[in-house]
Amino acid sequence: MHALQRSDLFPLGDIALVNSMRENKNLSKDFPKEKMLEIAEPWKPYRSVATMILWHAYIKKRNMKILG
């Protein structure tokens, strides 16, 4: 996202993003992705930043290491 210089991407095909959003917003497993986009709507035009925050929350919760 940063390499593409795009500040408003919200990739709901990314399972880590979806799971982190479900965990952080207390959403059920069957909560529709379309509704997730509605939740993320107020974050425009900075949804890429929200994505990074949710990814980091996902990684931290699972005690994973970030490569790089």
N, C-alpha and C positions, 0 to 999 in steps of 0.2 A: 504494500500500500504506500509506504513512504518512498520506495524506489520508483513507483509509478506516479508519484506526486499527486495522489488522489486522497482527499481528506474526508470523503463521504462514502466510503464503502462499508457494507455490513453483510458479510458473506454467510448467509444462513445455511449454506451447504457445508459449513465447517462444524463438525461435531463437537469440538472443544468449545467453540463459541456458543453453540446452542445449549450444551450441558451447563456451561458456566452461567448463562443467562437464566436457565431454569433454576439453578441452585440459588443464585443471588436475588432473584425476584420471587422465589418460592412458587414456581409454576409447576403444574403437574406434568408428568411424562407425555401425556397426550395433548398438551397445550399446542394449538396450531401455530406453525411458523408465520402465517399471515398476521396473526395477532402479535407475534413478537416484533414484526415490522411496525405495527401500530405503536407498540411501546417505545420503539427506537425513533419514531418520527420526530419527537421534540429535540432529539440529539443532533439533528441536521444543523449545519453542514459538517459536523465533526464526528460522524459515526465511526470513522476509522480509529479515532482516539478511544471511543467506547469499546471498540473491538479489541484494541491492545490491552485495555484495562481488564476486560473480561478474560482474555487469554492469560494474562499474568495471574489473575485470581484462580483460574483453573490450574495453572502450573503450581502455584504456591500451595493450594489445598492438597495437592497430590505429592508434595515434596519432590517435584521433578526438577531437573537441572535444565537451564537454558543453554543450548549450544551456541558457540560463537565467540 
